[in-house]
Amino acid sequence: MARRLICALLSAGLAIGTAIGAAQPASAADAAPDGGGWANAGVMPGERASAASASANIPAGYTVRGIDVSSHDHNLGPINWPQVAAGGASFAYVKATEGQTYRNPYFAEDYAAAKAAGLLVGAYHFARPDKRDPISEANFFIDNAAFIKDRQTLVPMVDIEWPYWSGAPTCYGLTPTEMSNWIRSFTDQVKARIGRPVMIYTNTNYWNPCTGKNASFGGNPLDIAGYTTARPPLPAGWTTETIWQYAAGNPSKPANYSQNVFNGTYAALTRLTGAPVPTAPIVLRARANKRYAVAESAGAKPVIANRTTAGRWEQFDVVGAGGNYVALRSRANGKYVTAESKGTKPLIANRTSISTWEKFTIINNSDGTISLRAAANGRYVVAETKGTKPLIANRTSISTWEKFDRLPIS
C-alpha cells in the first residue's frame, strides 16, 4: 500500500475545510489509468510526488511485521516474496482494485507468490467515493479480491483516504454525512458478501473531518496510517488499532515497501483469516498413506507417519515462533520437533526451546492439505516411502509425499 512520506501529517494537515464541496476536475474520475491510488493516508491531495524511505525503526512493543504493495512496487521488477518472508514479514496486503474499473495487473501474481512464501495475505481496495455508487464498488472489489476462508487469507481491506490527483477536493466533494453513508454502504455490502467485517485503512486527519468524527465504525478492524515514532491518534470510534502502517515505502528503490506492524501475536493475526491457528492440539495425517505422524517413544525416536489412529502420542501443539514461522510441540513429552542437522537427519521431538532448527512455515495447498517447510534449510518435510521411514525435511518441491491433512483434536 502506502508510498510517500507524510509531508504534513501533524502540522497543517487539517487545512481541508475550504476544500470540502469544491468542484471535482472533469478528468479526475480516471486521472490515473494505472491505478494512481495506494495506501498513502499521510499525504494530502496532489502531494504524492516526494518519496519516503521504509527504513524507519520497528515500533517498540510490536513483534509481528508485514508490508503492503501495489503495482508501483513493480517499477523495478518482480517482488521477491521469499526474500520478504526471510526478512521477517508475517503478512502482506496487496492492492487488488480501485474504483469500479481498475484491476492491479500484478495482483494475482503477488497474491499467490506471497502465500507460497508462507505469508498471511489480504487484498485491498482504493476507495473512490466520488463515483457515488458504493454497492457496485464493493461488489467490484469482492469479485476481484480472491477472498477464501482458509488459514492464509486475511480479511479484505478498504483504503479510505485523500484523493491523489492535484486539485481534487479533500473529501471527494462529499459532505461528512454523504461520506459516512458511502462508507457504511460499502462496508455493509462487503460484510454481506463475505460474512466478515472489512478492515478500514485510514488516517485520523482524513477520517475525522471527512466523516464528521463518525464513531460508528469501531466494529471494523482498523489499519491506522501514521509515519511517526509513536502511534498516531486514532480516529473517532476506535480504541485500538489492528495494524499500524508506520513507514511509507519508495518504489524507486529495490525492496523498499510500506512497513506495517500487527497489534498482537501471530496467533491473534490468524484470527483475521477464515481458519485461525487452532489453540487445541492437532494431528498430522500423511496424505500418501493416510496414517498419523507420531512422536514415537515420547520423542526418543524420530517422528514417523505410521499410526492408524490418533492418540496422545500423535498430538502436537502449534506454537507461534515469530515472523511467519510456527513450531510443533509434542503433547507426549512437551518438546519441540526439530529438523536436525539442517534436514540431513529425521525429524525428532526432543528440543526444549525454539531456535532456527525448530521453525517451520505452514504452506496451505490448494487441495486442502498442508506442507511443512523447514526454516533451517528451506526444504519440505516428506513422509518418505509412504511412511515406512521417518519424516525428514529434504525435499525441494511438494508432491503427494509432502502433503498432510491437518486435523484438530476436540
N, C-alpha and C positions, 0 to 999 in steps of 0.2 A: 504494500500500500504506500505509505507516506513517502514523500520525496520533498525536500527543500526545508531549510531551517526555518524556524518560526520567527519571522522577521520582526514582528511586533506583538508577540503573544500577550505580554503583560504590560505593555506600555500603552500606546494609543490605539490598542486593538479594538476598542469598542466604538470607534468612530463610524457608526453604522446607521444612526438614526436618520440621517438625511438620505441614505441610500434606499431605505425601505420604501417600496412603492414606486421607485424610479422605473422608467420605461426600459424594457429589455431591448438590446440591439437586435435588429431583424435577423442578423446572421448567427445569433448566439445559440439557437436551438441545435445547430450542428457545427459548432465552432471548431471542433477537433474530431475529424472523421476517424483518427487513430485512437480515440478514447482518451481525451485530454485529462479526464478526472482520475485521480488516485488519492488514496487516503493521505491527506496533507492538511489536516484541520488546523494547523497553526498558522496558516498563511492566508492573508486577506485577498480579495479578488485581484487578479492581474499581477500578483507578486510571486509567481511560481518560478521565476527565472533564476534566482540565486540558489545554487545547490548547497546542500548541507552534508556534513560528514556523519556517518553512522558509527563514529569512533567513541561516542560518549560512554562513560563508565556504566556498568550494570548497576542499577539502583540497589542500595543496601536492603537486605531482607527478602529479596526475590531470588528464587533459585531456578525457576522454570522459564526458559527463554524461547523466543520464536522470532520469525520475520514475517513480512508481508511483501508481496511483489505484484507488479502489473506488467504490461507489455514493455514499458520503458526500461525495465530491468534486463531486457534482451538487447539493449543498444550495442553491447559489446559481445554478444553471442549467447549461447545457451547457459542456463543456470546449472551449476554443478551441485546437484542435490545431495549426493553422498558427502561432499565436502561440507555442505551446510550442516548436515547431521553430525559429522565428525567435529564441527566447530562448537557443538553444544546446543544447537536448536532442537527443541522438542516438538514444535508445532509451526504451522505456516498458514497464512491466509493468502489466497490467490484471487486477483480480480477476475471476475467472470464476465460481467456485463456493465453497461451504463445506459441510463435512459430506457428507451423501448426498442432500440435497434442495434446498439453496438455490442459485439461479442469479442472478447480478447482472443486473438488468434493463437496465443500461446497457452491458453487456459488448460486445455485437455492434456497437453504435453507436461506442463508443470504440475498439475494436479496428480497425474499418475506417477511421475518421477519422484515427487515429494513423498508420496505414500510408499513407493518402493524402497525409499531410503529409510523408512520407519517412522516418519513424522506423522503426527495427527494433523489433518489438513481440512480447511474450510474454504468456501467460496465467498467472495464479497461483491457487492453491487454499489456502484457510484450513483447515488440518487439524483434525479433531475426533477425536482418539484415544479419547475417551470413548464413541464409537459402537461401538468394538470390532470393526469389520469393515473392515480396511484394503484388501482386494481390491475390495469393492464401492465403496468411497470413491474409490479410484484410477480405477476404470472410469467412475464418475460424472464425475470431473474430466476425463479424456481425452475422454469422449463430448461434453463441452461446451467444450473448450479450443480448438477450431478450429486445431489444430496441423497445419501442412503443411510439407513440406520444400522451401521456396523460399528466396530470398535475403533475405527480410524478416521471417520468423517465428522468434523466439528459442525456445530450448528452454523447456518449461513449468517452473514453479517451485512448490514446496510450502512453505507458511508454517507452521513448527512453532514455537510459542511458548506463552506463558501463556494460559490461558482468560481471557475478558474479563468474565465476569459476577461480581458480588460474591458472595463466599462460596465460590467454586469452589476445589477442591483444586489446588494449584500445578501438579502434573504430571498433571492429569486423573484422579487417583486410581490411576494406574498405577505399578507398581514400575519401577525402571530397566531390568530385564530385559524386562518387558512393553512398555515404551515403545520400547526398541531393536527388539524383534521387530515391533512395529506399524510403525515407520518402515521397517524392512527389507522387510516385505511390501508396503508401499505403493510404495516406490521401485522394487523389483524388478518390480512389476506395470506401472508406468509405462514402464519400460525395455522390458519385453516388448511393450507396445502400440506404442511409437513408435521403438524401436531406439536411443534416446539416453538417457543418464543425466539424470534430472530435477535441476534446481537446488534446493538446500536453503537456505531463508531461516530464520535463527535468531539467537539471541544466546547468547553463552558462558555467561552467568549462568543461562540456562534449560537449555541443552544439557548441560553437564557434570553437574549434579546429577540431572537427569531421565533421562539415559541412562546414568548411572554412568561418565561420561567415555568413552563408547564411541568408539573411534578407527578404526572400520572403514568410515566413510562418506567418507573423503578422496578417493575417486574421483569423487564428485559435485561439480559446481561449487558454490561457497558464496557466498551473499549474507549478509554479516555486518551486523547492526544495531548501531549504537552512535553516539549523538548527542554525540560528543566531538570535541575539536580534533585528537586523534591517533587513528589507527585502533585500535579496541579489541582486546584479546587474542582470539586465535582459539580456537574450540572444539577439543577433543581430536580428532585425526585430520587436521586441515588445517594446512598450512604456508603457505598464501597464500589470499587471498580473490579471488573473481572480481568481485563487486560489493560496494560498501560503501554502505549506507544511512546517511548521515552526519547527516541532519536530518529531523525529522518535520514534517509539514505541518499546516495549520489549515484545515479545511473551512468554517469560518465566515468566512474571508477569501478574497477573489477570487484565483484562480490561485495559491494557496498550497499546493503539493503536496509530497509527500515527495521528498527530494532524494537522488540516488544518483550514484556515480561508478564507472566500469569500470576495472579494474586492467589497463591495456594500451592499445593503439592501436585505432583504429576498425577497421582490417583484422582485428585479433585478435578484436574483438567479433563480426565477421561469421562467425567460426568457430563461434559458438553458434547459427547458423542452419543450415538444411539445405543451403544452397548458398553457401559463402563467396565473397567477392570474389576472383576469380582473381588469382594472382600473375603468371601468364603474360599476354601481351598479348591483347586481344580485338579482334574486328572488329564493326562495326555494319552490319547489313543492313536497309535500309528495307523495311518490310512492304508499302508501297504499290507498289513496283516490283521488289522482290527484288534490288536492287543495293546494292553496298557503298559506304559513305562513305569518301572518300579525302581525305587532306591533300595536295591536288594541288601538284605542283611543289615538293615538300618543304616545304610550308606557305607558299609565296609566293602561292598563290591560295586563295580560300575553300574550305572543306570542302563537297564535293558528293557525293551518293549516285548515282553513275552507272557504277560498275565492276561487271563481270560476274564477276570473280574477285578473290580477296583475296591481295595480296602485301604487301611491307613497307610500301608507301605507305598501305595500308588498315588498318594495325595501330596500336592505341592502348593505352597503359598506363592502368589505373585507379588513381589515386593518392588516398589519403585526404587531405581538405583541411580537417579539423576539423569538429566538430559533426556534422551528418548529410550533409555535402557531400563530393563527390569532384571531382577534376579529371581531364581526359583529356589525356594527353601523347602526342604523335605519335611513333611509332617512327622515322619518316622523318627527323625533324630534332631530336628531343628537346625540342620546345617544346610549350607548353600551348595548348589550344583556348580561345578567348575569345569571349564573347557581346558583341562590341564595341559601344560606344555604347548600352549597355542593350538590346541586341537590335534596334536600328534598322539595323544592318549585318549581313551574313552572318558565320557562324562562320568563324574562321581560326586556324590553329595557328601562332602567331608570338610567343607570350609566353614569357619566360624564368623567370618566377616566378608564384606563385598569389596573386591578390587576389580581390576580390568578383566581378570580371568573368569569372574563370576557374572559378568554382564552380558545380556542378550538383547537383541532387538526382535520384537514380535512382528512378523510380516503377515498381514491378512491377505490370504489368497482369494481369488475370485470365486472359487468353488466352496467357500465357507471354512476351509481348513486354515491352519496357521503354519508358519515355518519359523524356526528359531535361527537367528544369525549371531554367531559369537562375536563379541566386541574385540576379543583378543586377536583374531585373525581374519575377521570379515567373512567367514565361511559358514555354511549352513549345516545344521545338525541332521544326521541321517540315521534312520533305523536300518542299519546295514544288514543285508542278506535277510530281509523280511523279519528282522527282529531276532535272528539266531545269534547275532553278535551285538555287543553293547553299542549304545548311541555314541556317535563321535562327530565332532564339528570339523569336517574336512571337505565338504562339497562346495563347488563354485557356482552351482545353479540349483534350481528347485525342480524336482520331478516327483513322481509318486512317493518315492522313498523318503523324501524330505518333508512330507506333509503329515500334520497331526490334527486330529479333532480335539478341540479344547472344550472340556465339559465341566460345568460347575458341580460341586457337591452340595446338596441341600442339607 
